[in-house]
Amino acid sequence: MLRRLSNIALKVPSLRKAEEHYVRLFDLTVAYREISTNDGWYTLPDGSGWDAEGAWHLRIGRSVLFREGFVLSLEARDRVVPGDRLDRIGLEGDEGEIRRLERLVWGLGGQVLSKGGDSLFFEDAYAVRWEVSAGRFADPWEMSLGVRAGRWFRDPNRA
């Protein structure tokens, strides 16, 4: 069973400007920011602002914004083609629904992009990407890939 829409993820060419725009437009709050590495996403410490980029010589790649159950994930892309800004739609479902979707995706012209213990990431026949997770995310921090994998960015300047 699908329970609810959990998040919408957009690709943006300027993450900082997009974050400022959507915070103002929808009165959202920054839940967390992440950086992408070869090992996956790492979540920056709570309260890390844009000054972290210069101080730690890194590039923030994802900003997750929220308000009252609405979560908007913004992901930096060097190039974004007009009409191709939607990265994925996140849904909350149960494990039975995830198994059902996994069986159906291929037969309906889609492809499974990745699957984990409690989630399925796939692209449908219309090139729309969906992420279905069995987790119930009461707090946006629980959606963080870095947090879920136990990968926190550590300030290299501190011992």
C-alpha positions as CSV (number, residue, x, y, z in Angstrom):
1,M,0.0,0.0,0.0
2,L,1.2,3.5,-0.8
3,R,0.8,5.8,2.2
4,R,1.8,9.3,1.0
5,L,4.0,11.4,-1.1
6,S,7.2,11.7,0.8
7,N,9.3,14.2,-1.2
8,I,9.9,15.9,-4.5
9,A,13.5,16.2,-5.8
10,L,14.5,18.8,-8.3
11,K,17.7,19.3,-10.3
12,V,19.0,22.8,-10.2
13,P,22.0,24.6,-11.8
14,S,22.6,26.9,-8.9
15,L,21.9,25.2,-5.6
16,R,22.4,28.2,-3.4
17,K,20.1,30.4,-5.5
18,A,17.4,27.7,-5.7
19,E,17.6,27.1,-2.0
20,E,17.0,30.8,-1.3
21,H,14.2,30.9,-3.9
22,Y,12.2,28.0,-2.5
23,V,12.8,28.9,1.1
24,R,11.2,32.3,0.3
25,L,8.5,31.0,-2.1
26,F,7.1,28.2,0.1
27,D,8.3,29.5,3.6
28,L,10.5,26.4,4.0
29,T,13.3,25.7,6.4
30,V,16.6,24.1,5.6
31,A,16.6,20.6,7.1
32,Y,20.1,19.6,6.1
33,R,22.8,19.9,3.4
34,E,24.9,17.1,1.9
35,I,28.0,16.6,-0.2
36,S,28.4,13.8,-2.7
37,T,31.6,11.7,-2.7
38,N,32.7,8.4,-4.3
39,D,31.4,6.7,-1.2
40,G,27.9,8.3,-1.4
41,W,26.2,11.2,0.3
42,Y,27.7,12.7,3.5
43,T,25.4,14.9,5.7
44,L,26.9,18.1,7.0
45,P,26.5,18.8,10.7
46,D,23.3,20.5,11.8
47,G,23.5,24.3,11.2
48,S,26.2,24.1,8.5
49,G,25.8,27.0,6.2
50,W,27.1,28.0,2.8
51,D,30.4,29.1,4.5
52,A,31.2,25.4,4.9
53,E,32.0,25.2,1.2
54,G,34.9,27.7,1.4
55,A,36.0,26.6,4.9
56,W,36.2,22.9,4.1
57,H,36.9,23.2,0.3
58,L,33.9,21.2,-0.7
59,R,30.9,21.6,-2.9
60,I,27.4,21.2,-1.3
61,G,25.4,19.0,-3.7
62,R,22.1,18.6,-2.0
63,S,19.9,20.8,0.1
64,V,16.7,19.4,1.7
65,L,14.0,21.9,2.7
66,F,10.8,21.3,4.6
67,R,7.7,22.6,6.2
68,E,4.8,20.7,7.9
69,G,5.3,17.4,6.1
70,F,6.3,18.8,2.8
71,V,9.9,18.0,1.8
72,L,11.7,19.5,-1.3
73,S,15.1,18.1,-2.1
74,L,17.3,20.2,-4.4
75,E,20.2,18.6,-6.1
76,A,23.0,20.6,-7.9
77,R,23.7,19.7,-11.5
78,D,26.2,21.5,-13.7
79,R,23.8,21.5,-16.6
80,V,20.0,21.3,-16.5
81,V,18.0,21.1,-19.6
82,P,14.6,23.0,-19.6
83,G,11.8,20.6,-19.0
84,D,14.2,18.2,-17.2
85,R,14.3,19.6,-13.7
86,L,12.4,16.8,-11.9
87,D,14.8,14.3,-10.5
88,R,12.4,12.0,-8.8
89,I,9.2,11.7,-6.8
90,G,9.4,10.0,-3.4
91,L,6.6,7.8,-2.1
92,E,6.2,6.1,1.2
93,G,4.9,2.6,0.9
94,D,5.0,-0.7,2.7
95,E,7.3,-3.7,1.9
96,G,4.5,-5.5,0.0
97,E,4.1,-2.5,-2.3
98,I,7.8,-2.3,-2.9
99,R,7.9,-6.0,-3.9
100,R,4.8,-5.6,-6.1
101,L,6.3,-2.6,-7.9
102,E,9.6,-4.4,-8.4
103,R,7.8,-7.2,-10.2
104,L,5.8,-4.9,-12.4
105,V,8.4,-2.3,-13.5
106,W,10.2,-4.3,-16.1
107,G,7.0,-5.6,-17.7
108,L,5.6,-2.1,-18.0
109,G,8.6,-0.8,-19.9
110,G,10.5,0.6,-17.0
111,Q,13.8,-0.3,-15.3
112,V,14.9,-0.7,-11.7
113,L,17.8,1.6,-11.0
114,S,18.6,0.4,-7.5
115,K,17.0,-1.4,-4.6
116,G,17.8,-1.7,-1.0
117,G,16.4,-3.4,2.1
118,D,13.6,-0.9,2.5
119,S,13.5,1.0,-0.8
120,L,13.2,0.8,-4.6
121,F,14.4,3.4,-7.1
122,F,13.1,3.0,-10.6
123,E,12.3,4.8,-13.8
124,D,9.0,4.2,-15.5
125,A,8.2,3.9,-19.2
126,Y,7.7,7.7,-19.4
127,A,11.2,8.4,-17.9
128,V,9.8,9.5,-14.6
129,R,12.0,8.4,-11.7
130,W,10.3,7.1,-8.5
131,E,11.8,6.3,-5.1
132,V,9.5,4.2,-2.9
133,S,10.6,3.7,0.7
134,A,9.1,1.6,3.5
135,G,10.4,4.0,6.1
136,R,8.1,6.5,7.8
137,F,9.9,9.8,7.9
138,A,8.4,12.0,10.6
139,D,11.6,14.1,10.6
140,P,13.3,15.2,7.3
141,W,16.7,14.3,8.9
142,E,15.5,10.6,8.7
143,M,15.5,10.9,4.9
144,S,19.1,11.9,4.7
145,L,21.1,9.3,2.8
146,G,24.2,10.2,4.8
147,V,22.4,9.9,8.1
148,R,20.8,6.5,7.2
149,A,24.2,5.2,6.1
150,G,26.0,6.7,9.2
151,R,28.1,9.0,7.0
152,W,28.6,12.4,8.6
153,F,31.0,14.9,7.1
154,R,33.7,15.7,9.7
155,D,35.5,19.1,9.6
156,P,39.0,18.2,8.5
157,N,40.4,21.2,10.4
158,R,39.3,19.9,13.8
159,A,41.2,17.1,15.5
